[in-house]
Amino acid sequence: MVRTNPEFPGVEWINGTGQFIQINEAKCTGCANCVKICLGGCFEIKNKKARIKSLQNCMECMCCSYICEADAIIFNWPKGGTGYKSEWG
């Protein structure tokens, strides 16, 4: 199923199965850097730890993984043919 969002013109998401981002709760310090940098609003802080709120608007930019100083975010690209698709590449 292809899904669009008016907040992100020119972008489509092709639904897949499984979770391609995971958080190692034992490593997470709750710094909220992932919350602050995520364009899709995919993260939240609960009980002083980062949690995945929703991957529905994930832009697959990996900024969350890059900014995580604790190396707590495990990012695996979505399965081929699914995920983020843009008119611009």
MOPAC internal coordinates of N, CA, C and O (Angstrom, degrees):
PM7 1SCF
backbone

  N    0.0000 0     0.00 0     0.00 0    0    0    0
  C    1.4468 1     0.00 0     0.00 0    1    0    0
  C    1.5281 1   109.32 1     0.00 0    2    1    0
  O    1.2310 1   119.87 1   -48.47 1    3    2    1
  N    1.3233 1   117.86 1   131.53 1    3    2    1
  C    1.4564 1   123.42 1   177.32 1    5    3    2
  C    1.5277 1   108.28 1   -95.26 1    6    5    3
  O    1.2310 1   121.01 1   -45.43 1    7    6    5
  N    1.3232 1   115.68 1   134.57 1    7    6    5
  C    1.4527 1   120.76 1  -177.50 1    9    7    6
  C    1.5193 1   109.28 1  -129.87 1   10    9    7
  O    1.2310 1   120.30 1   -38.97 1   11   10    9
  N    1.3146 1   117.02 1   141.03 1   11   10    9
  C    1.4600 1   122.30 1   175.93 1   13   11   10
  C    1.5235 1   108.90 1  -118.98 1   14   13   11
  O    1.2310 1   121.06 1   -14.80 1   15   14   13
  N    1.3292 1   115.57 1   165.20 1   15   14   13
  C    1.4519 1   122.23 1   179.81 1   17   15   14
  C    1.5278 1   107.07 1  -140.82 1   18   17   15
  O    1.2310 1   119.04 1   -55.32 1   19   18   17
  N    1.3344 1   119.43 1   124.68 1   19   18   17
  C    1.4676 1   120.92 1  -177.87 1   21   19   18
  C    1.5281 1   114.04 1   -61.63 1   22   21   19
  O    1.2310 1   120.04 1   161.13 1   23   22   21
  N    1.3336 1   117.53 1   -18.87 1   23   22   21
  C    1.4678 1   120.53 1   177.32 1   25   23   22
  C    1.5274 1   111.97 1   -70.59 1   26   25   23
  O    1.2310 1   120.46 1   158.12 1   27   26   25
  N    1.3373 1   116.72 1   -21.88 1   27   26   25
  C    1.4563 1   122.15 1  -177.11 1   29   27   26
  C    1.5229 1   109.62 1  -126.44 1   30   29   27
  O    1.2310 1   119.27 1  -102.42 1   31   30   29
  N    1.3334 1   118.99 1    77.58 1   31   30   29
  C    1.4671 1   120.46 1  -178.57 1   33   31   30
  C    1.5252 1   111.28 1   -62.22 1   34   33   31
  O    1.2310 1   121.29 1   -38.04 1   35   34   33
  N    1.3271 1   115.13 1   141.96 1   35   34   33
  C    1.4624 1   120.59 1   178.92 1   37   35   34
  C    1.5139 1   113.98 1    81.79 1   38   37   35
  O    1.2310 1   120.04 1  -170.99 1   39   38   37
  N    1.3419 1   117.52 1     9.01 1   39   38   37
  C    1.4552 1   121.68 1  -177.91 1   41   39   38
  C    1.5215 1   109.68 1  -120.75 1   42   41   39
  O    1.2310 1   121.05 1   -41.40 1   43   42   41
  N    1.3248 1   115.59 1   138.60 1   43   42   41
  C    1.4659 1   121.95 1   174.69 1   45   43   42
  C    1.5160 1   108.12 1  -125.81 1   46   45   43
  O    1.2310 1   120.68 1   -28.66 1   47   46   45
  N    1.3162 1   116.31 1   151.34 1   47   46   45
  C    1.4596 1   122.15 1   172.74 1   49   47   46
  C    1.5138 1   107.59 1  -119.63 1   50   49   47
  O    1.2310 1   120.67 1   -52.16 1   51   50   49
  N    1.3121 1   116.32 1   127.84 1   51   50   49
  C    1.4552 1   121.74 1   177.03 1   53   51   50
  C    1.5283 1   106.33 1  -103.91 1   54   53   51
  O    1.2310 1   121.26 1   -68.48 1   55   54   53
  N    1.3233 1   115.20 1   111.52 1   55   54   53
  C    1.4571 1   120.73 1  -174.06 1   57   55   54
  C    1.5209 1   111.86 1   -59.90 1   58   57   55
  O    1.2310 1   121.85 1   -40.14 1   59   58   57
  N    1.3190 1   114.07 1   139.86 1   59   58   57
  C    1.4543 1   121.91 1   174.41 1   61   59   58
  C    1.5140 1   108.65 1  -126.09 1   62   61   59
  O    1.2310 1   121.06 1     8.08 1   63   62   61
  N    1.3045 1   115.57 1  -171.92 1   63   62   61
  C    1.4553 1   119.70 1   176.81 1   65   63   62
  C    1.5204 1   108.73 1  -117.27 1   66   65   63
  O    1.2310 1   120.72 1   -24.61 1   67   66   65
  N    1.2896 1   116.23 1   155.39 1   67   66   65
  C    1.4534 1   120.68 1   178.70 1   69   67   66
  C    1.5110 1   112.12 1    86.99 1   70   69   67
  O    1.2310 1   121.65 1   -13.54 1   71   70   69
  N    1.3200 1   114.45 1   166.46 1   71   70   69
  C    1.4517 1   120.66 1  -178.99 1   73   71   70
  C    1.5219 1   108.53 1  -108.02 1   74   73   71
  O    1.2310 1   120.45 1   -58.68 1   75   74   73
  N    1.3252 1   116.75 1   121.32 1   75   74   73
  C    1.4592 1   119.57 1  -177.15 1   77   75   74
  C    1.5298 1   112.26 1   -96.04 1   78   77   75
  O    1.2310 1   119.92 1   177.04 1   79   78   77
  N    1.3284 1   117.76 1    -2.96 1   79   78   77
  C    1.4597 1   122.38 1   172.34 1   81   79   78
  C    1.5140 1   107.45 1  -125.74 1   82   81   79
  O    1.2310 1   121.05 1   -47.56 1   83   82   81
  N    1.3206 1   115.59 1   132.44 1   83   82   81
  C    1.4533 1   121.27 1   176.27 1   85   83   82
  C    1.5187 1   108.55 1  -132.21 1   86   85   83
  O    1.2310 1   120.74 1   -24.19 1   87   86   85
  N    1.3216 1   116.19 1   155.81 1   87   86   85
  C    1.4597 1   121.66 1   178.00 1   89   87   86
  C    1.5187 1   108.50 1  -118.11 1   90   89   87
  O    1.2310 1   120.94 1   -54.56 1   91   90   89
  N    1.3228 1   115.80 1   125.44 1   91   90   89
  C    1.4558 1   121.16 1   174.53 1   93   91   90
  C    1.5239 1   106.69 1   -80.47 1   94   93   91
  O    1.2310 1   120.72 1   -80.35 1   95   94   93
  N    1.3223 1   116.24 1    99.65 1   95   94   93
  C    1.4578 1   121.77 1  -174.19 1   97   95   94
  C    1.5277 1   112.02 1   -61.11 1   98   97   95
  O    1.2310 1   119.96 1   149.24 1   99   98   97
  N    1.3120 1   117.68 1   -30.76 1   99   98   97
  C    1.4623 1   120.97 1   179.65 1  101   99   98
  C    1.5278 1   111.51 1   -66.00 1  102  101   99
  O    1.2310 1   120.31 1   149.21 1  103  102  101
  N    1.3276 1   117.01 1   -30.79 1  103  102  101
  C    1.4632 1   121.16 1   179.76 1  105  103  102
  C    1.5269 1   113.26 1   -89.08 1  106  105  103
  O    1.2310 1   120.02 1   153.26 1  107  106  105
  N    1.3276 1   117.57 1   -26.74 1  107  106  105
  C    1.4687 1   122.01 1  -174.12 1  109  107  106
  C    1.5313 1   110.74 1   -62.51 1  110  109  107
  O    1.2310 1   120.99 1   -48.95 1  111  110  109
  N    1.3363 1   115.72 1   131.05 1  111  110  109
  C    1.4669 1   121.33 1   178.82 1  113  111  110
  C    1.5263 1   112.11 1   -98.29 1  114  113  111
  O    1.2310 1   120.38 1   172.61 1  115  114  113
  N    1.3333 1   116.88 1    -7.39 1  115  114  113
  C    1.4653 1   120.06 1  -178.88 1  117  115  114
  C    1.5155 1   113.40 1    76.79 1  118  117  115
  O    1.2310 1   119.82 1  -157.12 1  119  118  117
  N    1.3205 1   117.95 1    22.88 1  119  118  117
  C    1.4708 1   121.86 1  -177.00 1  121  119  118
  C    1.5293 1   113.02 1   -67.67 1  122  121  119
  O    1.2310 1   119.98 1   158.43 1  123  122  121
  N    1.3168 1   117.64 1   -21.57 1  123  122  121
  C    1.4705 1   124.97 1   178.36 1  125  123  122
  C    1.5285 1   113.84 1    72.99 1  126  125  123
  O    1.2310 1   119.50 1  -165.84 1  127  126  125
  N    1.3139 1   118.56 1    14.16 1  127  126  125
  C    1.4671 1   119.88 1   176.39 1  129  127  126
  C    1.5294 1   111.30 1   -60.25 1  130  129  127
  O    1.2310 1   120.16 1   142.25 1  131  130  129
  N    1.3237 1   117.30 1   -37.75 1  131  130  129
  C    1.4682 1   120.87 1   179.39 1  133  131  130
  C    1.5293 1   110.56 1   -64.94 1  134  133  131
  O    1.2310 1   120.50 1   141.38 1  135  134  133
  N    1.3160 1   116.65 1   -38.62 1  135  134  133
  C    1.4724 1   121.53 1   178.61 1  137  135  134
  C    1.5237 1   109.77 1   -63.13 1  138  137  135
  O    1.2310 1   120.71 1   136.03 1  139  138  137
  N    1.3220 1   116.25 1   -43.97 1  139  138  137
  C    1.4659 1   122.03 1  -176.10 1  141  139  138
  C    1.5227 1   112.66 1   -68.43 1  142  141  139
  O    1.2310 1   119.95 1   145.03 1  143  142  141
  N    1.3274 1   117.70 1   -34.97 1  143  142  141
  C    1.4687 1   119.74 1  -172.76 1  145  143  142
  C    1.5261 1   114.05 1   -93.53 1  146  145  143
  O    1.2310 1   119.81 1   160.66 1  147  146  145
  N    1.3091 1   117.98 1   -19.34 1  147  146  145
  C    1.4623 1   120.65 1  -172.72 1  149  147  146
  C    1.5317 1   112.29 1   -71.59 1  150  149  147
  O    1.2310 1   120.49 1   -62.93 1  151  150  149
  N    1.3313 1   116.66 1   117.07 1  151  150  149
  C    1.4621 1   122.27 1   179.38 1  153  151  150
  C    1.5263 1   112.36 1   -68.54 1  154  153  151
  O    1.2310 1   120.34 1   152.11 1  155  154  153
  N    1.3232 1   116.96 1   -27.89 1  155  154  153
  C    1.4588 1   121.65 1  -177.56 1  157  155  154
  C    1.5208 1   114.24 1   -89.77 1  158  157  155
  O    1.2310 1   119.89 1   176.53 1  159  158  157
  N    1.3374 1   117.82 1    -3.47 1  159  158  157
  C    1.4570 1   120.54 1  -179.33 1  161  159  158
  C    1.5200 1   112.71 1    64.78 1  162  161  159
  O    1.2310 1   120.50 1  -141.41 1  163  162  161
  N    1.3201 1   116.66 1    38.59 1  163  162  161
  C    1.4621 1   121.36 1  -173.39 1  165  163  162
  C    1.5268 1   114.62 1   -81.01 1  166  165  163
  O    1.2310 1   120.07 1   164.58 1  167  166  165
  N    1.3301 1   117.47 1   -15.42 1  167  166  165
  C    1.4600 1   120.45 1  -173.24 1  169  167  166
  C    1.5191 1   112.06 1  -117.29 1  170  169  167
  O    1.2310 1   121.45 1   -21.19 1  171  170  169
  N    1.3376 1   114.83 1   158.81 1  171  170  169
  C    1.4500 1   122.93 1   172.92 1  173  171  170
  C    1.5226 1   107.40 1  -148.22 1  174  173  171
  O    1.2310 1   120.70 1   -16.77 1  175  174  173
  N    1.3218 1   116.27 1   163.23 1  175  174  173
  C    1.4528 1   121.12 1   175.23 1  177  175  174
  C    1.5201 1   107.92 1  -106.82 1  178  177  175
  O    1.2310 1   121.07 1   -53.52 1  179  178  177
  N    1.3248 1   115.56 1   126.48 1  179  178  177
  C    1.4700 1   122.26 1   175.85 1  181  179  178
  C    1.5158 1   107.44 1  -136.43 1  182  181  179
  O    1.2310 1   121.09 1   -47.05 1  183  182  181
  N    1.3135 1   115.53 1   132.95 1  183  182  181
  C    1.4688 1   121.18 1  -179.15 1  185  183  182
  C    1.5289 1   111.47 1    52.51 1  186  185  183
  O    1.2310 1   121.05 1  -139.23 1  187  186  185
  N    1.3414 1   115.60 1    40.77 1  187  186  185
  C    1.4669 1   123.64 1   176.56 1  189  187  186
  C    1.5277 1   114.33 1    63.94 1  190  189  187
  O    1.2310 1   120.51 1  -156.15 1  191  190  189
  N    1.3350 1   116.63 1    23.85 1  191  190  189
  C    1.4657 1   122.05 1   176.92 1  193  191  190
  C    1.5239 1   109.30 1  -135.86 1  194  193  191
  O    1.2310 1   120.59 1   -31.64 1  195  194  193
  N    1.3224 1   116.48 1   148.36 1  195  194  193
  C    1.4665 1   120.77 1   175.59 1  197  195  194
  C    1.5205 1   109.03 1   -71.79 1  198  197  195
  O    1.2310 1   121.50 1   -38.30 1  199  198  197
  N    1.3087 1   114.73 1   141.70 1  199  198  197
  C    1.4644 1   122.32 1   177.11 1  201  199  198
  C    1.5199 1   107.90 1  -134.56 1  202  201  199
  O    1.2310 1   120.70 1   -28.24 1  203  202  201
  N    1.3129 1   116.27 1   151.76 1  203  202  201
  C    1.4546 1   120.43 1   173.65 1  205  203  202
  C    1.5169 1   107.11 1   -81.44 1  206  205  203
  O    1.2310 1   121.48 1   -62.30 1  207  206  205
  N    1.3294 1   114.77 1   117.70 1  207  206  205
  C    1.4629 1   121.04 1   177.87 1  209  207  206
  C    1.5266 1   109.22 1   -79.42 1  210  209  207
  O    1.2310 1   120.94 1   132.56 1  211  210  209
  N    1.3270 1   115.82 1   -47.44 1  211  210  209
  C    1.4613 1   122.13 1   179.51 1  213  211  210
  C    1.5246 1   108.08 1  -169.82 1  214  213  211
  O    1.2310 1   120.54 1   -39.62 1  215  214  213
  N    1.3095 1   116.58 1   140.38 1  215  214  213
  C    1.4716 1   120.81 1   174.84 1  217  215  214
  C    1.5251 1   111.16 1   -98.88 1  218  217  215
  O    1.2310 1   121.00 1  -169.44 1  219  218  217
  N    1.3139 1   115.69 1    10.56 1  219  218  217
  C    1.4635 1   121.34 1  -176.32 1  221  219  218
  C    1.5232 1   112.75 1   -56.42 1  222  221  219
  O    1.2310 1   119.41 1   141.93 1  223  222  221
  N    1.3328 1   118.72 1   -38.07 1  223  222  221
  C    1.4628 1   121.54 1  -177.80 1  225  223  222
  C    1.5306 1   112.99 1  -111.36 1  226  225  223
  O    1.2310 1   120.32 1  -158.48 1  227  226  225
  N    1.3203 1   116.98 1    21.52 1  227  226  225
  C    1.4654 1   120.36 1  -179.88 1  229  227  226
  C    1.5287 1   109.86 1   -61.52 1  230  229  227
  O    1.2310 1   120.85 1   -50.01 1  231  230  229
  N    1.3323 1   115.98 1   129.99 1  231  230  229
  C    1.4592 1   121.94 1   179.83 1  233  231  230
  C    1.5345 1   112.05 1   -93.39 1  234  233  231
  O    1.2310 1   120.58 1  -176.83 1  235  234  233
  N    1.3419 1   116.50 1     3.17 1  235  234  233
  C    1.4646 1   122.66 1   177.49 1  237  235  234
  C    1.5230 1   112.78 1    55.23 1  238  237  235
  O    1.2310 1   120.40 1  -148.50 1  239  238  237
  N    1.3158 1   116.84 1    31.50 1  239  238  237
  C    1.4687 1   121.38 1  -178.27 1  241  239  238
  C    1.5281 1   112.37 1   -82.73 1  242  241  239
  O    1.2310 1   120.27 1   163.16 1  243  242  241
  N    1.3133 1   117.10 1   -16.84 1  243  242  241
  C    1.4610 1   125.01 1  -178.52 1  245  243  242
  C    1.5214 1   113.45 1    67.56 1  246  245  243
  O    1.2310 1   119.53 1  -168.03 1  247  246  245
  N    1.3289 1   118.51 1    11.97 1  247  246  245
  C    1.4589 1   120.20 1   178.14 1  249  247  246
  C    1.5264 1   111.48 1   -57.43 1  250  249  247
  O    1.2310 1   120.28 1   143.94 1  251  250  249
  N    1.3175 1   117.07 1   -36.06 1  251  250  249
  C    1.4599 1   121.09 1   179.62 1  253  251  250
  C    1.5278 1   110.50 1   -60.10 1  254  253  251
  O    1.2310 1   120.77 1   136.04 1  255  254  253
  N    1.3137 1   116.13 1   -43.96 1  255  254  253
  C    1.4549 1   121.01 1  -179.28 1  257  255  254
  C    1.5288 1   111.03 1   -68.17 1  258  257  255
  O    1.2310 1   120.47 1   137.96 1  259  258  257
  N    1.3305 1   116.72 1   -42.04 1  259  258  257
  C    1.4614 1   120.70 1  -179.53 1  261  259  258
  C    1.5251 1   112.64 1   -65.25 1  262  261  259
  O    1.2310 1   120.25 1   142.37 1  263  262  261
  N    1.3345 1   117.12 1   -37.63 1  263  262  261
  C    1.4565 1   120.44 1  -173.85 1  265  263  262
  C    1.5301 1   113.01 1   -85.33 1  266  265  263
  O    1.2310 1   120.16 1   167.37 1  267  266  265
  N    1.3143 1   117.31 1   -12.63 1  267  266  265
  C    1.4624 1   121.09 1  -177.60 1  269  267  266
  C    1.5296 1   109.95 1   -74.26 1  270  269  267
  O    1.2310 1   120.97 1   -75.57 1  271  270  269
  N    1.3251 1   115.76 1   104.43 1  271  270  269
  C    1.4659 1   121.09 1  -178.71 1  273  271  270
  C    1.5232 1   112.42 1   -68.26 1  274  273  271
  O    1.2310 1   120.26 1   156.54 1  275  274  273
  N    1.3339 1   117.10 1   -23.46 1  275  274  273
  C    1.4650 1   121.35 1  -179.45 1  277  275  274
  C    1.5238 1   112.25 1   -87.58 1  278  277  275
  O    1.2310 1   120.23 1   176.82 1  279  278  277
  N    1.3275 1   117.16 1    -3.18 1  279  278  277
  C    1.4697 1   122.65 1  -178.01 1  281  279  278
  C    1.5305 1   111.07 1    56.29 1  282  281  279
  O    1.2310 1   121.27 1  -139.25 1  283  282  281
  N    1.3298 1   115.18 1    40.75 1  283  282  281
  C    1.4635 1   121.12 1  -175.88 1  285  283  282
  C    1.5224 1   113.67 1   -93.49 1  286  285  283
  O    1.2310 1   119.92 1   170.44 1  287  286  285
  N    1.3309 1   117.75 1    -9.56 1  287  286  285
  C    1.4673 1   120.35 1  -176.93 1  289  287  286
  C    1.5202 1   109.96 1  -101.32 1  290  289  287
  O    1.2310 1   121.71 1   -56.64 1  291  290  289
  N    1.3043 1   114.34 1   123.36 1  291  290  289
  C    1.4636 1   122.06 1   179.81 1  293  291  290
  C    1.5222 1   106.97 1  -104.58 1  294  293  291
  O    1.2310 1   120.71 1   -62.54 1  295  294  293
  N    1.3198 1   116.25 1   117.46 1  295  294  293
  C    1.4593 1   121.84 1  -174.95 1  297  295  294
  C    1.5139 1   109.02 1  -116.52 1  298  297  295
  O    1.2310 1   120.92 1   -59.08 1  299  298  297
  N    1.3113 1   115.84 1   120.92 1  299  298  297
  C    1.4694 1   122.86 1   173.36 1  301  299  298
  C    1.5167 1   106.87 1  -119.67 1  302  301  299
  O    1.2310 1   120.36 1   -51.35 1  303  302  301
  N    1.3018 1   116.92 1   128.65 1  303  302  301
  C    1.4604 1   119.29 1  -178.62 1  305  303  302
  C    1.5168 1   110.23 1   -55.46 1  306  305  303
  O    1.2310 1   120.06 1   -34.88 1  307  306  305
  N    1.3419 1   117.48 1   145.12 1  307  306  305
  C    1.4723 1   119.10 1   175.89 1  309  307  306
  C    1.5207 1   110.75 1   -60.16 1  310  309  307
  O    1.2310 1   121.23 1   -25.44 1  311  310  309
  N    1.3015 1   115.26 1   154.56 1  311  310  309
  C    1.4584 1   122.11 1   178.74 1  313  311  310
  C    1.5292 1   109.88 1   -54.98 1  314  313  311
  O    1.2310 1   119.84 1   -37.31 1  315  314  313
  N    1.3128 1   117.91 1   142.69 1  315  314  313
  C    1.4564 1   123.11 1  -179.78 1  317  315  314
  C    1.5177 1   112.78 1   -50.93 1  318  317  315
  O    1.2310 1   120.86 1   -42.36 1  319  318  317
  N    1.3288 1   115.97 1   137.64 1  319  318  317
  C    1.4557 1   121.76 1  -179.83 1  321  319  318
  C    1.5216 1   113.42 1    86.54 1  322  321  319
  O    1.2310 1   120.39 1  -179.97 1  323  322  321
  N    1.3342 1   116.85 1     0.03 1  323  322  321
  C    1.4569 1   120.77 1   178.21 1  325  323  322
  C    1.5189 1   108.97 1  -125.18 1  326  325  323
  O    1.2310 1   120.65 1    -7.08 1  327  326  325
  N    1.3193 1   116.35 1   172.92 1  327  326  325
  C    1.4658 1   121.18 1   174.84 1  329  327  326
  C    1.5174 1   112.73 1    95.53 1  330  329  327
  O    1.2310 1   121.84 1    22.67 1  331  330  329
  N    1.3124 1   114.09 1  -157.33 1  331  330  329
  C    1.4573 1   125.04 1  -174.02 1  333  331  330
  C    1.5339 1   111.28 1   -72.98 1  334  333  331
  O    1.2310 1   120.33 1   -43.60 1  335  334  333
  N    1.3124 1   116.97 1   136.40 1  335  334  333
  C    1.4646 1   122.37 1   176.30 1  337  335  334
  C    1.5262 1   107.43 1  -140.25 1  338  337  335
  O    1.2310 1   120.42 1   -49.06 1  339  338  337
  N    1.3251 1   116.81 1   130.94 1  339  338  337
  C    1.4625 1   121.39 1  -176.61 1  341  339  338
  C    1.5251 1   110.58 1  -122.08 1  342  341  339
  O    1.2310 1   120.92 1   -29.43 1  343  342  341
  N    1.3123 1   115.84 1   150.57 1  343  342  341
  C    1.4655 1   120.77 1   174.47 1  345  343  342
  C    1.5218 1   111.31 1   -65.29 1  346  345  343
  O    1.2310 1   120.51 1   159.66 1  347  346  345
  N    1.3288 1   116.63 1   -20.34 1  347  346  345
  C    1.4638 1   121.56 1  -172.83 1  349  347  346
  C    1.5119 1   113.72 1  -103.51 1  350  349  347
  O    1.2310 1   119.79 1  -166.34 1  351  350  349
  N    1.3210 1   118.00 1    13.66 1  351  350  349
  C    1.4685 1   118.53 1   175.31 1  353  351  350
  C    1.4624 1   116.40 1   125.52 1  354  353  351
  O    1.2310 1   120.10 1   180.00 1  355  354  353

